[in-house]
Amino acid sequence: MYFTGILIALATFLTIGLWHPIVIKTEYYWGTRPWIVYLIIGIGCIVGALFIEDPLFSSIVGVFGASALWGIGELFAQKKRVEKGWFPKNPKRRK
């Protein structure tokens, strides 16, 4: 039996689960300004995945990079959720 697909699925699930609180905390403490960091991480991981020979590790790095890029949109969506009152606003953070 081959477990590569199951391991990639598990890694994808865990990666998405990891990025969810990262996006929420990023918006809470820094707003949307760090979106460029997400972009650099995402592009870096995707480019890096192109040079990794192992299919499992390459897939995991690629999924992590794609999740970072997806996180950019979620960061701005989180800002809107905060404005709607669905999530708490950081009272100490300056604009």
Gaussian input, Z-matrix of N, CA and C with variables (Angstrom, degrees):
# hf/3-21g

backbone

0 1
 N
 C     1     B1
 C     2     B2     1     A1
 N     3     B3     2     A2     1     D1
 C     4     B4     3     A3     2     D2
 C     5     B5     4     A4     3     D3
 N     6     B6     5     A5     4     D4
 C     7     B7     6     A6     5     D5
 C     8     B8     7     A7     6     D6
 N     9     B9     8     A8     7     D7
 C    10    B10     9     A9     8     D8
 C    11    B11    10    A10     9     D9
 N    12    B12    11    A11    10    D10
 C    13    B13    12    A12    11    D11
 C    14    B14    13    A13    12    D12
 N    15    B15    14    A14    13    D13
 C    16    B16    15    A15    14    D14
 C    17    B17    16    A16    15    D15
 N    18    B18    17    A17    16    D16
 C    19    B19    18    A18    17    D17
 C    20    B20    19    A19    18    D18
 N    21    B21    20    A20    19    D19
 C    22    B22    21    A21    20    D20
 C    23    B23    22    A22    21    D21
 N    24    B24    23    A23    22    D22
 C    25    B25    24    A24    23    D23
 C    26    B26    25    A25    24    D24
 N    27    B27    26    A26    25    D25
 C    28    B28    27    A27    26    D26
 C    29    B29    28    A28    27    D27
 N    30    B30    29    A29    28    D28
 C    31    B31    30    A30    29    D29
 C    32    B32    31    A31    30    D30
 N    33    B33    32    A32    31    D31
 C    34    B34    33    A33    32    D32
 C    35    B35    34    A34    33    D33
 N    36    B36    35    A35    34    D34
 C    37    B37    36    A36    35    D35
 C    38    B38    37    A37    36    D36
 N    39    B39    38    A38    37    D37
 C    40    B40    39    A39    38    D38
 C    41    B41    40    A40    39    D39
 N    42    B42    41    A41    40    D40
 C    43    B43    42    A42    41    D41
 C    44    B44    43    A43    42    D42
 N    45    B45    44    A44    43    D43
 C    46    B46    45    A45    44    D44
 C    47    B47    46    A46    45    D45
 N    48    B48    47    A47    46    D46
 C    49    B49    48    A48    47    D47
 C    50    B50    49    A49    48    D48
 N    51    B51    50    A50    49    D49
 C    52    B52    51    A51    50    D50
 C    53    B53    52    A52    51    D51
 N    54    B54    53    A53    52    D52
 C    55    B55    54    A54    53    D53
 C    56    B56    55    A55    54    D54
 N    57    B57    56    A56    55    D55
 C    58    B58    57    A57    56    D56
 C    59    B59    58    A58    57    D57
 N    60    B60    59    A59    58    D58
 C    61    B61    60    A60    59    D59
 C    62    B62    61    A61    60    D60
 N    63    B63    62    A62    61    D61
 C    64    B64    63    A63    62    D62
 C    65    B65    64    A64    63    D63
 N    66    B66    65    A65    64    D64
 C    67    B67    66    A66    65    D65
 C    68    B68    67    A67    66    D66
 N    69    B69    68    A68    67    D67
 C    70    B70    69    A69    68    D68
 C    71    B71    70    A70    69    D69
 N    72    B72    71    A71    70    D70
 C    73    B73    72    A72    71    D71
 C    74    B74    73    A73    72    D72
 N    75    B75    74    A74    73    D73
 C    76    B76    75    A75    74    D74
 C    77    B77    76    A76    75    D75
 N    78    B78    77    A77    76    D76
 C    79    B79    78    A78    77    D77
 C    80    B80    79    A79    78    D78
 N    81    B81    80    A80    79    D79
 C    82    B82    81    A81    80    D80
 C    83    B83    82    A82    81    D81
 N    84    B84    83    A83    82    D82
 C    85    B85    84    A84    83    D83
 C    86    B86    85    A85    84    D84
 N    87    B87    86    A86    85    D85
 C    88    B88    87    A87    86    D86
 C    89    B89    88    A88    87    D87
 N    90    B90    89    A89    88    D88
 C    91    B91    90    A90    89    D89
 C    92    B92    91    A91    90    D90
 N    93    B93    92    A92    91    D91
 C    94    B94    93    A93    92    D92
 C    95    B95    94    A94    93    D93
 N    96    B96    95    A95    94    D94
 C    97    B97    96    A96    95    D95
 C    98    B98    97    A97    96    D96
 N    99    B99    98    A98    97    D97
 C   100   B100    99    A99    98    D98
 C   101   B101   100   A100    99    D99
 N   102   B102   101   A101   100   D100
 C   103   B103   102   A102   101   D101
 C   104   B104   103   A103   102   D102
 N   105   B105   104   A104   103   D103
 C   106   B106   105   A105   104   D104
 C   107   B107   106   A106   105   D105
 N   108   B108   107   A107   106   D106
 C   109   B109   108   A108   107   D107
 C   110   B110   109   A109   108   D108
 N   111   B111   110   A110   109   D109
 C   112   B112   111   A111   110   D110
 C   113   B113   112   A112   111   D111
 N   114   B114   113   A113   112   D112
 C   115   B115   114   A114   113   D113
 C   116   B116   115   A115   114   D114
 N   117   B117   116   A116   115   D115
 C   118   B118   117   A117   116   D116
 C   119   B119   118   A118   117   D117
 N   120   B120   119   A119   118   D118
 C   121   B121   120   A120   119   D119
 C   122   B122   121   A121   120   D120
 N   123   B123   122   A122   121   D121
 C   124   B124   123   A123   122   D122
 C   125   B125   124   A124   123   D123
 N   126   B126   125   A125   124   D124
 C   127   B127   126   A126   125   D125
 C   128   B128   127   A127   126   D126
 N   129   B129   128   A128   127   D127
 C   130   B130   129   A129   128   D128
 C   131   B131   130   A130   129   D129
 N   132   B132   131   A131   130   D130
 C   133   B133   132   A132   131   D131
 C   134   B134   133   A133   132   D132
 N   135   B135   134   A134   133   D133
 C   136   B136   135   A135   134   D134
 C   137   B137   136   A136   135   D135
 N   138   B138   137   A137   136   D136
 C   139   B139   138   A138   137   D137
 C   140   B140   139   A139   138   D138
 N   141   B141   140   A140   139   D139
 C   142   B142   141   A141   140   D140
 C   143   B143   142   A142   141   D141
 N   144   B144   143   A143   142   D142
 C   145   B145   144   A144   143   D143
 C   146   B146   145   A145   144   D144
 N   147   B147   146   A146   145   D145
 C   148   B148   147   A147   146   D146
 C   149   B149   148   A148   147   D147
 N   150   B150   149   A149   148   D148
 C   151   B151   150   A150   149   D149
 C   152   B152   151   A151   150   D150
 N   153   B153   152   A152   151   D151
 C   154   B154   153   A153   152   D152
 C   155   B155   154   A154   153   D153
 N   156   B156   155   A155   154   D154
 C   157   B157   156   A156   155   D155
 C   158   B158   157   A157   156   D156
 N   159   B159   158   A158   157   D157
 C   160   B160   159   A159   158   D158
 C   161   B161   160   A160   159   D159
 N   162   B162   161   A161   160   D160
 C   163   B163   162   A162   161   D161
 C   164   B164   163   A163   162   D162
 N   165   B165   164   A164   163   D163
 C   166   B166   165   A165   164   D164
 C   167   B167   166   A166   165   D165
 N   168   B168   167   A167   166   D166
 C   169   B169   168   A168   167   D167
 C   170   B170   169   A169   168   D168
 N   171   B171   170   A170   169   D169
 C   172   B172   171   A171   170   D170
 C   173   B173   172   A172   171   D171
 N   174   B174   173   A173   172   D172
 C   175   B175   174   A174   173   D173
 C   176   B176   175   A175   174   D174
 N   177   B177   176   A176   175   D175
 C   178   B178   177   A177   176   D176
 C   179   B179   178   A178   177   D177
 N   180   B180   179   A179   178   D178
 C   181   B181   180   A180   179   D179
 C   182   B182   181   A181   180   D180
 N   183   B183   182   A182   181   D181
 C   184   B184   183   A183   182   D182
 C   185   B185   184   A184   183   D183
 N   186   B186   185   A185   184   D184
 C   187   B187   186   A186   185   D185
 C   188   B188   187   A187   186   D186
 N   189   B189   188   A188   187   D187
 C   190   B190   189   A189   188   D188
 C   191   B191   190   A190   189   D189
 N   192   B192   191   A191   190   D190
 C   193   B193   192   A192   191   D191
 C   194   B194   193   A193   192   D192
 N   195   B195   194   A194   193   D193
 C   196   B196   195   A195   194   D194
 C   197   B197   196   A196   195   D195
 N   198   B198   197   A197   196   D196
 C   199   B199   198   A198   197   D197
 C   200   B200   199   A199   198   D198
 N   201   B201   200   A200   199   D199
 C   202   B202   201   A201   200   D200
 C   203   B203   202   A202   201   D201
 N   204   B204   203   A203   202   D202
 C   205   B205   204   A204   203   D203
 C   206   B206   205   A205   204   D204
 N   207   B207   206   A206   205   D205
 C   208   B208   207   A207   206   D206
 C   209   B209   208   A208   207   D207
 N   210   B210   209   A209   208   D208
 C   211   B211   210   A210   209   D209
 C   212   B212   211   A211   210   D210
 N   213   B213   212   A212   211   D211
 C   214   B214   213   A213   212   D212
 C   215   B215   214   A214   213   D213
 N   216   B216   215   A215   214   D214
 C   217   B217   216   A216   215   D215
 C   218   B218   217   A217   216   D216
 N   219   B219   218   A218   217   D217
 C   220   B220   219   A219   218   D218
 C   221   B221   220   A220   219   D219
 N   222   B222   221   A221   220   D220
 C   223   B223   222   A222   221   D221
 C   224   B224   223   A223   222   D222
 N   225   B225   224   A224   223   D223
 C   226   B226   225   A225   224   D224
 C   227   B227   226   A226   225   D225
 N   228   B228   227   A227   226   D226
 C   229   B229   228   A228   227   D227
 C   230   B230   229   A229   228   D228
 N   231   B231   230   A230   229   D229
 C   232   B232   231   A231   230   D230
 C   233   B233   232   A232   231   D231
 N   234   B234   233   A233   232   D232
 C   235   B235   234   A234   233   D233
 C   236   B236   235   A235   234   D234
 N   237   B237   236   A236   235   D235
 C   238   B238   237   A237   236   D236
 C   239   B239   238   A238   237   D237
 N   240   B240   239   A239   238   D238
 C   241   B241   240   A240   239   D239
 C   242   B242   241   A241   240   D240
 N   243   B243   242   A242   241   D241
 C   244   B244   243   A243   242   D242
 C   245   B245   244   A244   243   D243
 N   246   B246   245   A245   244   D244
 C   247   B247   246   A246   245   D245
 C   248   B248   247   A247   246   D246
 N   249   B249   248   A248   247   D247
 C   250   B250   249   A249   248   D248
 C   251   B251   250   A250   249   D249
 N   252   B252   251   A251   250   D250
 C   253   B253   252   A252   251   D251
 C   254   B254   253   A253   252   D252
 N   255   B255   254   A254   253   D253
 C   256   B256   255   A255   254   D254
 C   257   B257   256   A256   255   D255
 N   258   B258   257   A257   256   D256
 C   259   B259   258   A258   257   D257
 C   260   B260   259   A259   258   D258
 N   261   B261   260   A260   259   D259
 C   262   B262   261   A261   260   D260
 C   263   B263   262   A262   261   D261
 N   264   B264   263   A263   262   D262
 C   265   B265   264   A264   263   D263
 C   266   B266   265   A265   264   D264
 N   267   B267   266   A266   265   D265
 C   268   B268   267   A267   266   D266
 C   269   B269   268   A268   267   D267
 N   270   B270   269   A269   268   D268
 C   271   B271   270   A270   269   D269
 C   272   B272   271   A271   270   D270
 N   273   B273   272   A272   271   D271
 C   274   B274   273   A273   272   D272
 C   275   B275   274   A274   273   D273
 N   276   B276   275   A275   274   D274
 C   277   B277   276   A276   275   D275
 C   278   B278   277   A277   276   D276
 N   279   B279   278   A278   277   D277
 C   280   B280   279   A279   278   D278
 C   281   B281   280   A280   279   D279
 N   282   B282   281   A281   280   D280
 C   283   B283   282   A282   281   D281
 C   284   B284   283   A283   282   D282

   B1=1.4565
   B2=1.5292
   B3=1.3234
   B4=1.4516
   B5=1.5245
   B6=1.2956
   B7=1.4641
   B8=1.5255
   B9=1.3132
   B10=1.4654
   B11=1.5267
   B12=1.3122
   B13=1.4643
   B14=1.5158
   B15=1.3302
   B16=1.4707
   B17=1.5221
   B18=1.3283
   B19=1.4665
   B20=1.5269
   B21=1.3214
   B22=1.4670
   B23=1.5277
   B24=1.3186
   B25=1.4668
   B26=1.5230
   B27=1.3084
   B28=1.4693
   B29=1.5254
   B30=1.3233
   B31=1.4650
   B32=1.5318
   B33=1.3197
   B34=1.4662
   B35=1.5161
   B36=1.3110
   B37=1.4604
   B38=1.5335
   B39=1.3251
   B40=1.4713
   B41=1.5247
   B42=1.3130
   B43=1.4645
   B44=1.5218
   B45=1.3213
   B46=1.4618
   B47=1.5273
   B48=1.3248
   B49=1.4616
   B50=1.5203
   B51=1.3140
   B52=1.4673
   B53=1.5215
   B54=1.3305
   B55=1.4651
   B56=1.5218
   B57=1.3333
   B58=1.4632
   B59=1.5286
   B60=1.3342
   B61=1.4710
   B62=1.5326
   B63=1.3251
   B64=1.4664
   B65=1.5221
   B66=1.3306
   B67=1.4673
   B68=1.5283
   B69=1.3167
   B70=1.4633
   B71=1.5235
   B72=1.3091
   B73=1.4694
   B74=1.5233
   B75=1.3405
   B76=1.4643
   B77=1.5143
   B78=1.3294
   B79=1.4675
   B80=1.5190
   B81=1.3084
   B82=1.4641
   B83=1.5329
   B84=1.3308
   B85=1.4627
   B86=1.5265
   B87=1.3303
   B88=1.4662
   B89=1.5212
   B90=1.3121
   B91=1.4643
   B92=1.5209
   B93=1.3166
   B94=1.4723
   B95=1.5299
   B96=1.3346
   B97=1.4689
   B98=1.5254
   B99=1.3393
   B100=1.4737
   B101=1.5271
   B102=1.3234
   B103=1.4671
   B104=1.5220
   B105=1.3101
   B106=1.4644
   B107=1.5353
   B108=1.3246
   B109=1.4642
   B110=1.5255
   B111=1.3366
   B112=1.4607
   B113=1.5338
   B114=1.3263
   B115=1.4634
   B116=1.5287
   B117=1.3015
   B118=1.4687
   B119=1.5248
   B120=1.3290
   B121=1.4713
   B122=1.5276
   B123=1.3264
   B124=1.4638
   B125=1.5172
   B126=1.3073
   B127=1.4683
   B128=1.5192
   B129=1.3294
   B130=1.4641
   B131=1.5186
   B132=1.3291
   B133=1.4677
   B134=1.5264
   B135=1.3165
   B136=1.4665
   B137=1.5266
   B138=1.3166
   B139=1.4745
   B140=1.5268
   B141=1.3295
   B142=1.4605
   B143=1.5152
   B144=1.3362
   B145=1.4648
   B146=1.5284
   B147=1.3272
   B148=1.4636
   B149=1.5328
   B150=1.3124
   B151=1.4617
   B152=1.5292
   B153=1.3176
   B154=1.4619
   B155=1.5214
   B156=1.3066
   B157=1.4610
   B158=1.5286
   B159=1.3056
   B160=1.4659
   B161=1.5333
   B162=1.3274
   B163=1.4729
   B164=1.5278
   B165=1.3194
   B166=1.4552
   B167=1.5234
   B168=1.3092
   B169=1.4648
   B170=1.5281
   B171=1.3252
   B172=1.4564
   B173=1.5226
   B174=1.3313
   B175=1.4676
   B176=1.5172
   B177=1.3124
   B178=1.4650
   B179=1.5211
   B180=1.3181
   B181=1.4618
   B182=1.5339
   B183=1.3209
   B184=1.4594
   B185=1.5173
   B186=1.3224
   B187=1.4660
   B188=1.5309
   B189=1.3127
   B190=1.4590
   B191=1.5325
   B192=1.3269
   B193=1.4630
   B194=1.5131
   B195=1.3270
   B196=1.4616
   B197=1.5224
   B198=1.3193
   B199=1.4672
   B200=1.5277
   B201=1.3189
   B202=1.4617
   B203=1.5234
   B204=1.3222
   B205=1.4613
   B206=1.5234
   B207=1.3133
   B208=1.4578
   B209=1.5351
   B210=1.3214
   B211=1.4627
   B212=1.5181
   B213=1.3266
   B214=1.4678
   B215=1.5275
   B216=1.3140
   B217=1.4658
   B218=1.5132
   B219=1.3270
   B220=1.4565
   B221=1.5253
   B222=1.3234
   B223=1.4596
   B224=1.5243
   B225=1.3235
   B226=1.4586
   B227=1.5296
   B228=1.3285
   B229=1.4658
   B230=1.5342
   B231=1.3219
   B232=1.4658
   B233=1.5236
   B234=1.3226
   B235=1.4595
   B236=1.5274
   B237=1.3319
   B238=1.4685
   B239=1.5207
   B240=1.3388
   B241=1.4631
   B242=1.5185
   B243=1.3233
   B244=1.4615
   B245=1.5259
   B246=1.3272
   B247=1.4685
   B248=1.5272
   B249=1.3363
   B250=1.4636
   B251=1.5262
   B252=1.3307
   B253=1.4581
   B254=1.5125
   B255=1.3167
   B256=1.4569
   B257=1.5305
   B258=1.3376
   B259=1.4564
   B260=1.5180
   B261=1.3424
   B262=1.4663
   B263=1.5239
   B264=1.3186
   B265=1.4685
   B266=1.5257
   B267=1.3055
   B268=1.4604
   B269=1.5305
   B270=1.3341
   B271=1.4636
   B272=1.5229
   B273=1.3096
   B274=1.4751
   B275=1.5149
   B276=1.3324
   B277=1.4565
   B278=1.5184
   B279=1.3323
   B280=1.4657
   B281=1.5000
   B282=1.3289
   B283=1.4628
   B284=1.4761
   A1=109.39
   A2=114.61
   A3=121.01
   A4=109.13
   A5=115.94
   A6=121.35
   A7=112.98
   A8=118.08
   A9=120.92
   A10=111.69
   A11=117.30
   A12=120.62
   A13=112.16
   A14=116.09
   A15=120.57
   A16=110.19
   A17=117.22
   A18=120.45
   A19=111.76
   A20=117.33
   A21=120.88
   A22=109.60
   A23=117.24
   A24=120.88
   A25=110.70
   A26=117.19
   A27=121.43
   A28=110.78
   A29=116.49
   A30=120.62
   A31=110.69
   A32=117.49
   A33=121.23
   A34=110.51
   A35=116.43
   A36=121.41
   A37=111.08
   A38=116.73
   A39=120.75
   A40=112.08
   A41=117.12
   A42=120.97
   A43=110.97
   A44=116.60
   A45=120.07
   A46=109.59
   A47=116.23
   A48=120.53
   A49=112.91
   A50=116.77
   A51=121.35
   A52=111.55
   A53=117.18
   A54=120.94
   A55=112.94
   A56=117.47
   A57=119.69
   A58=112.41
   A59=119.80
   A60=118.60
   A61=113.26
   A62=117.27
   A63=119.15
   A64=110.06
   A65=116.82
   A66=120.92
   A67=110.61
   A68=116.89
   A69=120.76
   A70=110.44
   A71=117.89
   A72=121.43
   A73=111.93
   A74=116.20
   A75=119.47
   A76=110.39
   A77=117.07
   A78=120.29
   A79=110.56
   A80=117.60
   A81=120.92
   A82=111.49
   A83=116.45
   A84=119.89
   A85=114.21
   A86=117.69
   A87=119.59
   A88=114.86
   A89=117.60
   A90=119.52
   A91=110.61
   A92=116.45
   A93=120.29
   A94=112.71
   A95=116.86
   A96=120.00
   A97=115.07
   A98=120.39
   A99=119.70
   A100=115.54
   A101=118.29
   A102=119.36
   A103=111.25
   A104=117.17
   A105=120.87
   A106=111.01
   A107=116.84
   A108=120.52
   A109=109.77
   A110=115.84
   A111=120.36
   A112=109.96
   A113=116.58
   A114=121.46
   A115=110.92
   A116=117.05
   A117=121.45
   A118=110.50
   A119=116.50
   A120=119.95
   A121=110.30
   A122=116.31
   A123=120.51
   A124=113.11
   A125=116.15
   A126=119.57
   A127=110.69
   A128=116.34
   A129=120.15
   A130=112.56
   A131=116.61
   A132=119.88
   A133=111.87
   A134=116.66
   A135=118.85
   A136=110.97
   A137=116.73
   A138=119.45
   A139=110.06
   A140=116.00
   A141=119.65
   A142=112.30
   A143=116.70
   A144=120.73
   A145=111.68
   A146=116.52
   A147=119.94
   A148=112.63
   A149=116.34
   A150=120.84
   A151=113.43
   A152=117.27
   A153=121.14
   A154=108.41
   A155=115.99
   A156=121.21
   A157=112.65
   A158=117.71
   A159=121.37
   A160=110.18
   A161=118.01
   A162=120.27
   A163=113.79
   A164=117.31
   A165=120.74
   A166=110.88
   A167=116.80
   A168=121.05
   A169=111.18
   A170=116.73
   A171=120.80
   A172=110.90
   A173=116.29
   A174=120.63
   A175=111.81
   A176=116.54
   A177=120.62
   A178=110.39
   A179=117.83
   A180=121.29
   A181=110.22
   A182=117.21
   A183=120.96
   A184=112.45
   A185=116.79
   A186=120.76
   A187=110.23
   A188=117.30
   A189=120.65
   A190=110.23
   A191=116.56
   A192=120.70
   A193=112.56
   A194=116.82
   A195=120.18
   A196=110.83
   A197=116.76
   A198=120.26
   A199=111.28
   A200=116.87
   A201=120.02
   A202=110.41
   A203=116.80
   A204=120.02
   A205=110.94
   A206=117.32
   A207=121.36
   A208=109.70
   A209=116.39
   A210=121.87
   A211=113.04
   A212=117.92
   A213=120.64
   A214=109.27
   A215=116.66
   A216=120.16
   A217=111.95
   A218=116.19
   A219=120.09
   A220=112.06
   A221=116.91
   A222=120.63
   A223=110.91
   A224=116.43
   A225=120.37
   A226=111.11
   A227=117.15
   A228=120.36
   A229=110.25
   A230=116.49
   A231=120.60
   A232=110.18
   A233=117.16
   A234=120.71
   A235=110.14
   A236=116.64
   A237=120.68
   A238=111.61
   A239=116.56
   A240=119.27
   A241=110.93
   A242=116.96
   A243=120.95
   A244=110.27
   A245=116.47
   A246=120.64
   A247=111.57
   A248=116.92
   A249=120.95
   A250=111.99
   A251=116.17
   A252=120.20
   A253=114.48
   A254=117.61
   A255=121.06
   A256=112.01
   A257=116.53
   A258=122.68
   A259=107.89
   A260=117.86
   A261=119.41
   A262=112.66
   A263=115.09
   A264=121.83
   A265=107.76
   A266=116.85
   A267=120.94
   A268=108.37
   A269=117.95
   A270=119.47
   A271=113.76
   A272=117.85
   A273=121.27
   A274=112.92
   A275=117.09
   A276=120.05
   A277=110.41
   A278=114.67
   A279=119.64
   A280=109.01
   A281=117.01
   A282=120.90
   A283=108.48
   D1=150.87
   D2=-179.76
   D3=-114.66
   D4=128.83
   D5=-175.25
   D6=-106.63
   D7=5.77
   D8=-176.04
   D9=-58.48
   D10=-46.92
   D11=-179.25
   D12=-62.14
   D13=-41.74
   D14=179.11
   D15=-65.54
   D16=-40.81
   D17=179.11
   D18=-66.27
   D19=-38.58
   D20=176.78
   D21=-65.33
   D22=-42.35
   D23=178.29
   D24=-62.20
   D25=-43.64
   D26=178.63
   D27=-63.68
   D28=-44.21
   D29=178.72
   D30=-63.63
   D31=-38.40
   D32=177.29
   D33=-63.76
   D34=-46.46
   D35=178.61
   D36=-59.05
   D37=-45.75
   D38=-179.98
   D39=-68.58
   D40=-36.14
   D41=178.76
   D42=-65.03
   D43=-45.87
   D44=177.89
   D45=-62.86
   D46=-41.27
   D47=177.08
   D48=-63.24
   D49=-31.05
   D50=177.34
   D51=-74.16
   D52=-42.82
   D53=-176.98
   D54=-69.35
   D55=-29.11
   D56=-178.47
   D57=-57.00
   D58=-54.42
   D59=178.41
   D60=-70.16
   D61=-27.40
   D62=177.75
   D63=-63.29
   D64=-43.57
   D65=178.73
   D66=-62.82
   D67=-44.65
   D68=-178.87
   D69=-62.35
   D70=-46.93
   D71=-179.49
   D72=-67.28
   D73=-38.14
   D74=178.57
   D75=-60.33
   D76=-47.77
   D77=-179.59
   D78=-64.53
   D79=-38.20
   D80=-178.15
   D81=-64.00
   D82=-45.92
   D83=-174.73
   D84=-88.70
   D85=-32.98
   D86=-173.19
   D87=-126.86
   D88=-3.07
   D89=-177.95
   D90=74.62
   D91=-147.88
   D92=-177.53
   D93=-95.98
   D94=-1.22
   D95=-177.22
   D96=-56.73
   D97=-35.41
   D98=-178.99
   D99=-76.35
   D100=13.49
   D101=-178.79
   D102=-57.60
   D103=-30.70
   D104=-179.68
   D105=-65.90
   D106=-32.45
   D107=177.07
   D108=-65.41
   D109=-41.68
   D110=176.58
   D111=-60.48
   D112=-41.36
   D113=179.85
   D114=-62.90
   D115=-45.71
   D116=-179.81
   D117=-63.58
   D118=-45.35
   D119=178.43
   D120=-61.64
   D121=-46.05
   D122=-178.12
   D123=-61.93
   D124=-50.48
   D125=179.83
   D126=-65.00
   D127=-41.04
   D128=179.06
   D129=-60.36
   D130=-43.92
   D131=179.41
   D132=-67.98
   D133=-41.04
   D134=-179.45
   D135=-66.36
   D136=-43.32
   D137=176.51
   D138=-64.51
   D139=-41.94
   D140=178.24
   D141=-60.74
   D142=-38.60
   D143=179.96
   D144=-61.95
   D145=-27.44
   D146=178.24
   D147=-66.30
   D148=-23.40
   D149=-175.76
   D150=-105.55
   D151=3.80
   D152=178.82
   D153=-94.56
   D154=122.94
   D155=-174.20
   D156=-75.28
   D157=-36.91
   D158=-178.22
   D159=-68.89
   D160=120.69
   D161=-176.38
   D162=-60.95
   D163=-38.31
   D164=-179.28
   D165=-65.95
   D166=-51.44
   D167=-178.57
   D168=-66.17
   D169=-39.52
   D170=177.53
   D171=-61.25
   D172=-42.61
   D173=178.63
   D174=-63.30
   D175=-42.88
   D176=-179.08
   D177=-65.00
   D178=-43.30
   D179=178.57
   D180=-65.59
   D181=-40.03
   D182=177.46
   D183=-64.40
   D184=-42.06
   D185=177.57
   D186=-64.46
   D187=-40.05
   D188=177.88
   D189=-61.84
   D190=-43.21
   D191=178.44
   D192=-65.20
   D193=-42.29
   D194=178.06
   D195=-64.78
   D196=-36.67
   D197=177.59
   D198=-67.26
   D199=-35.17
   D200=176.32
   D201=-64.93
   D202=-42.21
   D203=177.73
   D204=-65.89
   D205=-41.22
   D206=176.51
   D207=-61.93
   D208=-33.92
   D209=179.95
   D210=-61.09
   D211=-25.83
   D212=177.60
   D213=-61.73
   D214=-49.54
   D215=177.79
   D216=-63.05
   D217=-39.44
   D218=179.25
   D219=-67.65
   D220=-30.66
   D221=177.56
   D222=-63.39
   D223=-43.44
   D224=177.98
   D225=-72.71
   D226=-33.64
   D227=175.18
   D228=-66.99
   D229=-36.02
   D230=178.14
   D231=-64.90
   D232=-37.46
   D233=176.71
   D234=-58.80
   D235=-42.80
   D236=178.29
   D237=-66.95
   D238=-37.09
   D239=177.84
   D240=-65.18
   D241=-36.64
   D242=176.84
   D243=-66.47
   D244=-42.37
   D245=178.84
   D246=-62.27
   D247=-32.03
   D248=178.58
   D249=-79.16
   D250=-9.94
   D251=179.92
   D252=89.24
   D253=10.62
   D254=-179.49
   D255=-77.06
   D256=-24.63
   D257=177.82
   D258=-130.87
   D259=153.43
   D260=-178.17
   D261=-70.69
   D262=146.47
   D263=176.43
   D264=-95.19
   D265=140.92
   D266=178.82
   D267=-77.83
   D268=112.17
   D269=-178.14
   D270=-71.09
   D271=-18.70
   D272=-177.46
   D273=-89.71
   D274=-12.68
   D275=-175.96
   D276=-81.45
   D277=132.09
   D278=173.12
   D279=-83.91
   D280=157.36
   D281=-179.96
   D282=-68.67

